[in-house]
Amino acid sequence: MNLYRKLKDLHKEYMTFMIVPHSGSNIKQFHLKKTFYYLFLSISAVLCTSIIILTVSLIQLNHRLDVNLNNLKKLQAINKDQSLEIADLKNKTSFVNEKLSILNDLENQVRSLVGLKAADSQSTKKPISRSALRYATGVYEEIEVSDDLSMNESLDILATEMDQKMENLSDLIDDVSDQLKVLAATPDKMPTEGRITSKFGYRKSPLNGRREFHSGLDIANKQGTEILAAGNGIITFSGWNAGYGNTVIISHGHGYRSVYAHNKENLVEVGQRIQKGDVIAKMGSTGRSTGSHLHFEIHYNGEQINPEKVLKP
């Protein structure tokens, strides 16, 4: 109640403002109620406070904007570096895939050289990366790409493919090693120099003129001409063999056995290991023979076969 009265009395009070020029004339006076004066002061104080608060807020906001802009620049720089790294990884991925493809071609060339079957392609699709290839049983193929895969996933799959390739190459080394042994043992080297006088198959016998089956290949030359082992193996016979005369038999393994007959002299002993091209005998005309020559036979899995189908030209 007292406050209300004080406000009411204050409303009746006036304040006088005087404007005095330097000349001292025409003094002007303004009368203003105290309530308006205090209201003006209050509003002014509120406005000043608001301006100060707003200014401080703007300064803080500007500072945060500067910080955010700096962070944005840093993120943009990081993003640029990552983009370059991703591009580099894609190039490296493509490069590795090209090398894997070259390795695959070389693998098939090696297989072809040693007589192994080239790896067959399978059709199990497995998307890995935009420049990636699919590996299946030793063959790389271009495949469709999934954009959903991350670079890390693509690289992980590529690493798996490389591991598989290394395992495949390790197996190839074993296969080639085995195949080289087979090739070295195969009696495919011409056992001597000379003229082929009689081939494998039916012929007219030079001894009695009758039709008979000739089980080998006759190669004629002068006495003492060197006779060579047609392939790696072990001497299983070296001695006199009735109508064959001085004879050498080599077991090559892998189903092969070769026979060298009518020799003047045998130069090897039973149990001796020999290499393809080693001299094993001297050409002669022992046993049932009409002249100096080598009678050469090849047996495969217990059956006599045509030597010309095995011998290299």
C-alpha positions as CSV (number, residue, x, y, z in Angstrom):
1,M,0.0,0.0,0.0
2,N,2.9,2.3,0.9
3,L,4.6,1.4,-2.3
4,Y,1.5,2.3,-4.3
5,R,1.3,5.7,-2.6
6,K,5.0,6.3,-3.2
7,L,4.5,5.5,-6.8
8,K,1.5,7.8,-7.0
9,D,3.3,10.6,-5.3
10,L,6.3,10.0,-7.6
11,H,4.1,10.3,-10.6
12,K,3.0,13.8,-9.4
13,E,6.6,15.0,-9.1
14,Y,8.4,16.7,-12.0
15,M,12.0,17.2,-13.0
16,T,13.0,20.4,-14.8
17,F,15.7,20.5,-17.4
18,M,17.1,23.8,-18.5
19,I,19.0,24.6,-21.7
20,V,21.1,27.7,-21.3
21,P,22.8,29.1,-24.4
22,H,26.2,30.8,-24.2
23,S,24.7,34.1,-24.8
24,G,22.5,33.7,-21.7
25,S,19.3,34.5,-23.6
26,N,16.3,32.4,-24.4
27,I,16.7,29.9,-21.7
28,K,14.6,26.9,-22.3
29,Q,13.0,24.7,-19.7
30,F,11.5,21.2,-19.9
31,H,9.4,19.6,-17.3
32,L,9.4,15.8,-17.2
33,K,7.6,13.6,-14.7
34,K,10.0,11.6,-12.6
35,T,8.2,8.4,-13.5
36,F,9.0,8.9,-17.2
37,Y,12.6,9.8,-16.3
38,Y,13.1,6.7,-14.3
39,L,11.4,4.6,-16.9
40,F,13.7,6.1,-19.5
41,L,16.7,5.3,-17.4
42,S,15.5,1.7,-16.8
43,I,14.9,1.2,-20.5
44,S,18.3,2.6,-21.3
45,A,19.9,0.4,-18.8
46,V,18.1,-2.7,-20.2
47,L,19.1,-1.7,-23.7
48,C,22.7,-1.2,-22.8
49,T,22.8,-4.5,-21.0
50,S,21.2,-6.2,-23.9
51,I,23.7,-4.6,-26.3
52,I,26.6,-5.7,-24.2
53,I,25.2,-9.3,-23.9
54,L,24.5,-9.4,-27.6
55,T,28.0,-8.1,-28.4
56,V,29.7,-10.7,-26.2
57,S,27.5,-13.4,-27.7
58,L,28.4,-12.3,-31.2
59,I,32.1,-12.3,-30.3
60,Q,31.8,-15.8,-28.9
61,L,29.8,-16.9,-31.9
62,N,32.4,-15.5,-34.2
63,H,35.1,-17.3,-32.3
64,R,33.2,-20.6,-32.6
65,L,32.7,-20.0,-36.3
66,D,36.5,-19.4,-36.7
67,V,37.2,-22.6,-34.8
68,N,34.6,-24.5,-36.9
69,L,36.1,-23.1,-40.1
70,N,39.6,-24.1,-39.1
71,N,38.3,-27.6,-38.2
72,L,36.5,-27.7,-41.6
73,K,39.7,-26.8,-43.4
74,K,41.5,-29.5,-41.5
75,L,38.8,-32.0,-42.3
76,Q,38.9,-31.0,-46.0
77,A,42.7,-31.4,-46.0
78,I,42.4,-34.9,-44.3
79,N,39.6,-35.8,-46.8
80,K,41.8,-34.7,-49.7
81,D,44.7,-36.8,-48.3
82,Q,42.4,-39.8,-47.9
83,S,41.1,-39.4,-51.4
84,L,44.7,-39.4,-52.7
85,E,45.4,-42.5,-50.6
86,I,42.3,-44.2,-51.9
87,A,43.2,-43.4,-55.4
88,D,46.7,-44.7,-54.8
89,L,45.3,-47.8,-53.3
90,K,43.1,-48.3,-56.3
91,N,46.0,-47.9,-58.6
92,K,48.1,-50.4,-56.5
93,T,45.1,-52.8,-56.4
94,S,44.8,-52.6,-60.2
95,F,48.6,-53.1,-60.5
96,V,48.6,-56.1,-58.2
97,N,45.7,-57.6,-60.2
98,E,47.6,-57.1,-63.4
99,K,50.6,-58.8,-61.9
100,L,48.4,-61.7,-60.7
101,S,47.0,-62.1,-64.1
102,I,50.5,-62.1,-65.6
103,L,51.5,-64.8,-63.0
104,N,48.5,-66.8,-64.0
105,D,49.5,-66.6,-67.7
106,L,53.1,-67.6,-66.7
107,E,51.7,-70.5,-64.7
108,N,49.7,-71.8,-67.6
109,Q,52.8,-71.4,-69.9
110,V,54.8,-73.4,-67.4
111,R,52.1,-76.1,-67.2
112,S,52.1,-76.2,-71.0
113,L,55.9,-76.5,-71.3
114,V,56.0,-79.5,-68.9
115,G,52.8,-81.1,-70.3
116,L,50.5,-80.3,-67.3
117,K,46.9,-79.4,-67.9
118,A,46.1,-75.7,-67.7
119,A,43.8,-74.8,-64.7
120,D,40.1,-74.7,-65.6
121,S,38.0,-71.6,-64.9
122,Q,35.0,-71.8,-62.6
123,S,32.1,-69.4,-62.6
124,T,31.6,-68.6,-58.9
125,K,31.2,-64.8,-58.9
126,K,32.8,-62.9,-56.1
127,P,32.8,-59.0,-56.5
128,I,35.8,-57.4,-54.9
129,S,36.8,-54.1,-56.3
130,R,36.3,-51.9,-59.4
131,S,39.6,-53.1,-60.9
132,A,39.7,-56.5,-59.4
133,L,39.8,-60.0,-60.9
134,R,38.3,-63.2,-59.7
135,Y,40.6,-66.2,-58.8
136,A,39.3,-69.7,-59.4
137,T,41.4,-72.8,-59.7
138,G,44.4,-70.9,-61.0
139,V,42.5,-68.6,-63.4
140,Y,41.8,-64.9,-63.0
141,E,38.9,-63.3,-64.7
142,E,37.3,-59.8,-64.9
143,I,34.2,-59.7,-62.8
144,E,31.3,-57.4,-62.0
145,V,32.0,-54.9,-59.2
146,S,30.0,-54.1,-56.1
147,D,30.2,-50.4,-55.1
148,D,29.1,-51.4,-51.6
149,L,32.5,-52.9,-50.8
150,S,34.9,-50.6,-49.0
151,M,38.5,-50.3,-50.1
152,N,39.6,-52.2,-47.0
153,E,37.2,-55.1,-47.8
154,S,38.5,-55.1,-51.4
155,L,42.1,-55.3,-50.2
156,D,41.3,-58.0,-47.7
157,I,39.8,-60.1,-50.5
158,L,42.7,-59.3,-52.7
159,A,45.1,-60.5,-50.0
160,T,43.1,-63.7,-49.8
161,E,43.4,-64.1,-53.5
162,M,47.2,-63.6,-53.3
163,D,47.5,-66.2,-50.5
164,Q,45.5,-68.6,-52.7
165,K,47.8,-67.8,-55.7
166,M,50.9,-68.4,-53.6
167,E,49.5,-71.8,-52.5
168,N,48.6,-72.6,-56.1
169,L,52.1,-71.7,-57.2
170,S,53.6,-73.9,-54.4
171,D,51.5,-76.8,-55.7
172,L,52.6,-75.9,-59.2
173,I,56.2,-76.2,-58.2
174,D,55.6,-79.7,-56.8
175,D,53.7,-80.6,-59.9
176,V,56.4,-79.3,-62.2
177,S,59.1,-81.0,-60.2
178,D,57.2,-84.3,-60.5
179,Q,56.5,-83.7,-64.2
180,L,60.2,-82.9,-64.8
181,K,61.1,-86.2,-63.3
182,V,58.5,-87.9,-65.6
183,L,59.9,-86.0,-68.6
184,A,63.5,-86.9,-67.7
185,A,62.5,-90.5,-67.3
186,T,60.5,-90.8,-70.5
187,P,62.6,-92.6,-73.1
188,D,62.1,-90.0,-75.8
189,K,65.8,-89.4,-76.8
190,M,67.0,-91.0,-80.0
191,P,69.3,-93.7,-78.6
192,T,71.9,-93.5,-81.4
193,E,72.8,-92.1,-84.8
194,G,72.2,-93.9,-88.0
195,R,69.7,-95.0,-90.7
196,I,66.3,-96.5,-89.7
197,T,66.2,-99.8,-91.6
198,S,63.2,-101.4,-90.0
199,K,60.2,-99.9,-88.2
200,F,57.7,-101.1,-85.6
201,G,55.1,-103.5,-87.0
202,Y,54.7,-106.3,-89.4
203,R,57.6,-106.8,-91.9
204,K,59.3,-109.4,-94.1
205,S,62.0,-111.1,-92.0
206,P,65.5,-110.4,-93.3
207,L,66.6,-113.9,-92.0
208,N,63.9,-116.2,-93.6
209,G,61.8,-113.9,-95.7
210,R,58.6,-114.7,-93.8
211,R,56.1,-112.1,-92.6
212,E,56.6,-111.4,-88.9
213,F,55.9,-108.8,-86.3
214,H,58.9,-106.5,-85.5
215,S,58.6,-105.3,-81.9
216,G,61.0,-102.3,-82.1
217,L,63.0,-99.9,-84.3
218,D,66.2,-100.9,-86.1
219,I,68.9,-98.2,-86.5
220,A,71.9,-99.2,-88.6
221,N,75.4,-97.7,-88.3
222,K,79.0,-98.9,-88.1
223,Q,80.3,-101.1,-85.4
224,G,81.2,-99.3,-82.2
225,T,78.8,-96.4,-82.6
226,E,77.7,-95.1,-79.2
227,I,74.3,-96.1,-77.9
228,L,72.7,-93.7,-75.5
229,A,70.1,-94.1,-72.7
230,A,66.8,-92.7,-74.0
231,G,65.7,-91.6,-70.5
232,N,66.7,-91.5,-66.8
233,G,66.4,-94.9,-65.1
234,I,68.0,-97.9,-63.5
235,I,69.7,-100.8,-65.4
236,T,67.7,-103.9,-64.7
237,F,69.5,-106.2,-67.2
238,S,72.9,-106.1,-68.9
239,G,74.1,-109.3,-70.5
240,W,73.4,-111.9,-73.2
241,N,69.8,-112.5,-74.1
242,A,69.6,-115.3,-76.7
243,G,68.6,-113.9,-80.2
244,Y,68.9,-110.4,-78.9
245,G,72.6,-110.9,-78.2
246,N,74.2,-108.4,-75.8
247,T,71.3,-106.5,-74.4
248,V,70.7,-103.6,-72.0
249,I,67.3,-103.0,-70.3
250,I,66.5,-99.8,-68.5
251,S,63.5,-99.3,-66.1
252,H,62.5,-95.7,-66.3
253,G,59.6,-95.8,-63.9
254,H,56.2,-94.3,-64.7
255,G,55.4,-97.4,-66.7
256,Y,58.3,-97.2,-69.1
257,R,61.0,-99.7,-69.9
258,S,63.5,-99.6,-72.9
259,V,65.5,-102.3,-74.6
260,Y,68.8,-102.0,-76.5
261,A,69.8,-105.2,-78.3
262,H,72.6,-106.7,-80.6
263,N,75.2,-104.6,-78.9
264,K,78.9,-105.2,-79.5
265,E,79.6,-104.3,-75.9
266,N,77.6,-103.3,-72.9
267,L,79.1,-100.5,-70.8
268,V,76.7,-100.6,-67.7
269,E,75.9,-102.9,-64.9
270,V,72.6,-104.0,-63.2
271,G,71.5,-101.6,-60.5
272,Q,73.4,-98.7,-62.0
273,R,71.5,-95.4,-62.2
274,I,71.9,-93.6,-65.5
275,Q,70.8,-90.2,-66.9
276,K,69.2,-89.5,-70.3
277,G,72.0,-89.3,-72.9
278,D,74.5,-91.5,-71.0
279,V,76.5,-93.9,-73.1
280,I,75.4,-97.4,-72.2
281,A,76.7,-99.6,-75.0
282,K,78.5,-99.9,-78.3
283,M,76.7,-100.9,-81.5
284,G,77.3,-104.3,-82.9
285,S,75.6,-107.4,-84.6
286,T,75.4,-110.0,-81.8
287,G,72.5,-112.5,-81.6
288,R,70.2,-113.0,-84.6
289,S,71.4,-110.1,-86.7
290,T,72.3,-109.5,-90.3
291,G,74.5,-106.5,-89.8
292,S,75.6,-103.8,-87.4
293,H,72.6,-102.1,-85.9
294,L,70.7,-101.3,-82.7
295,H,67.3,-103.0,-82.1
296,F,65.5,-100.5,-79.8
297,E,62.2,-101.3,-78.0
298,I,60.0,-99.3,-75.7
299,H,57.5,-101.0,-73.3
300,Y,54.8,-99.1,-71.6
301,N,52.8,-100.7,-68.7
302,G,54.0,-104.1,-69.9
303,E,53.1,-103.6,-73.6
304,Q,55.4,-103.1,-76.5
305,I,54.6,-99.8,-78.2
306,N,55.9,-98.0,-81.3
307,P,59.1,-96.2,-80.3
308,E,58.5,-93.4,-82.9
309,K,55.4,-92.4,-80.9
310,V,57.6,-91.6,-77.9
311,L,60.9,-90.5,-79.5
312,K,61.4,-86.8,-80.2
313,P,62.2,-85.9,-83.8
